[in-house]
Amino acid sequence: MNHAAIRDALAHRRLHPALTEPEVAAFERHHAIALPRDYRGFLLHVGNGGAGPHQGIFRLGEVDHFSGCGPWSSELVSALSTPFPFTEPWNDLTHRPYADGTSEDDYHEHFANFENSYWFAIPGGFPICNLGHATRVWLAVTGPEAGHLWLDDRSHDNGFAPLSSTKHPRLTFSVWYADWLEGSIGRAV
């Protein structure tokens, strides 16, 4: 990724200031991980989030909330040093009310069970972008999928699935961002 070209192409959009090496290293030490090389390079040489696909890239350690962005919650992101749990698409709706034969009278009790089994905090990765309606793109940082992006579409009962394209069965941050950048430049011309 040519960092100077990215900055020039995004001059009309806002990128947050890049992080320093000590800031990124402190994050990695705190979480006992190594960030994927391409994402780490983006943080150091391009920006700490801002302009990017969909609603933009989150700052490191932040996610969207109802009134803007703020720190990750323990209900969403779990221990980053624990391997990312998915290697194949996942969507376990087993305990979803009505899908399991639950009557309307028992709905609320069963819904709580479903929420606990479906909306668990995800280890080994974190959200980097919101597509809208609580659908997010996650970056896996540990485990077999480290460096790959995943779609979290649990808000629409579609679970987790790896991001892919016709050229790539698994997308990395740099491929995903370059595809978006290329499309943005093409639309601007």
N, C-alpha and C positions, 0 to 999 in steps of 0.2 A: 504494500500500500504506500503510495507516494503521499506523505503527510503534507507537504507544501501544496500539492495539487488539491487535496481535500480542503485545506483551509481556504484556498482561493475560490474554489467552487462554492463554498458555504458562506462566503462573505456576506450574503444577504440574509443569512439565518444566524441565530444565536447559538454559539457553543459556550459552555461554561469553561473557565480557565483550566488548563491542563494541571494535573497533579504533579508533585515533585517525586523523585525517586524515593526519598525518605517517607513520604506519605503513603505511597503504594506499598513499600516494603513493610511499613508498620501495620497496614491492613492485612497483608499476607501473614505476618508473624502472629498477629492477634487471632486469626482464624486458622492458623496452621495449614495453609494452602499455598500454592503457586498459581496465580491467575494465568489463564491461557495467554500465550505470547502475543497474539494479535490484539486481544482486548487490552492487555497491559500496555502495549505500544500506543494504542489509541488514547488511553488515559494519560500517558506521559507526553505524547507529542501532538495530539489533536485537541482533546478536551475531555473534561470530566462530565460527559453527557451533554445534552442539549439537542441540537439539530440532528435528526435521524428519521428512520422509518416511522410511519404512523404518527404518534403523538410525541415523538422524540425519545432520546435515550435518557434513562434515569441517571442521576449522579450515583457514584459508587456508594453503596450502603443505603440507598433510598428507593422508595417505591411510591406509586400514586396512592393518595388517600382521597376522601371526599372533598377536601378543600385545598388540594394541591399535592405536594410531595413531602414525605417525611421519612424517618428511619424505618427499616424493616421491623415488622412485629414478629414475635416468637410464634404466633399462630400461622405465619406465612412461610418464613425462612427458618430452617433448623440448622444444626451444626454443619458448617461448610466442609469440615474435614471428614465427615461421614460420606461415603460414596453416594453419588446421585443414584436414586433407586431404579430408574427405568433404563432399559435398553431396547424395548419395543413399545409400541403404543399401549397405553393403559387407560381403561375406563371401566372401573368396577362399580356398577349401579345396583349391585345385589341387594343392598339394604334400602334402596330408594322406595319411599312410600308409594303405594299403588303398584309398583313394579313387582313387589314381593307379595301381592295379594292383600295388603293392608286395607282395612276398611276405613272409611272416612272418619269414623269415631276414634280410631286408634292412630290417626294420622300424626298428630303432634308428638306423641311418644316415639313413634318410629322415625319421624323426621330428625329428631335429636340424634338417634343412633346413626342415621345416614350421614348427617353433618360430620360427626366424629370420624366416620370411616372414609369419607370422601374428601373432606376439606382439611386433611392433616397437613402439618408443616412439612415442607419438602427439604431434606438435607442435600448437601453436595451441589447446590446451585442457587441461583437467585434471579429474580426478575430484572430485566434490563429495559423493557419497553412495554407500553400499554397500547393495545390495538383498539380499545374502546370496550365498554360494557364489562369490565373486569377480566377481559381476555388479555393475557400477557405472554411475552416472549421471555423465556428463561435461558440463562447460560449455565450449562453444567460445568463445574470446576474440579470435581473429583470423580473417580470411578471410570468405567469403560467409556462413558460418553463425554468425558472431560473435553472441553473446547467446542462442543456442539450445542446448537440452539434447539430449544423445545417449545412447543406451543402449549400453554396452559389454558384450556378452554373449559375448565370445570364449571364456569359460570353459565354455560349452555349445556351442561351434562355431557360434554364431549371428551373429558379427561385430558391426558397428556399425550402428545405425539411429537416425534422429531420433525423439525423443519427440513424440507428437502426442495430440490428443484429438478428440472429435467437433466441438468448436468451433474448434480451432486446429491447423493442419497442422504447425506447429512450436511447441514450448513454450519460453517464456522462463522464467528463474528465478522471477520474480514470479508468473506464472500458475501454474506448477507448485506453488510453495510455498503460494499462496492456495488452490488446490484441496485440498491436503493439510490446511491449516489449517481450511478449511470442513468437511471431512469429520471432522476430529478434534473440532471443536466440536460437530458434530451427534451424534457418538457419545457425547460427554460429557453431553449434555442428557438 
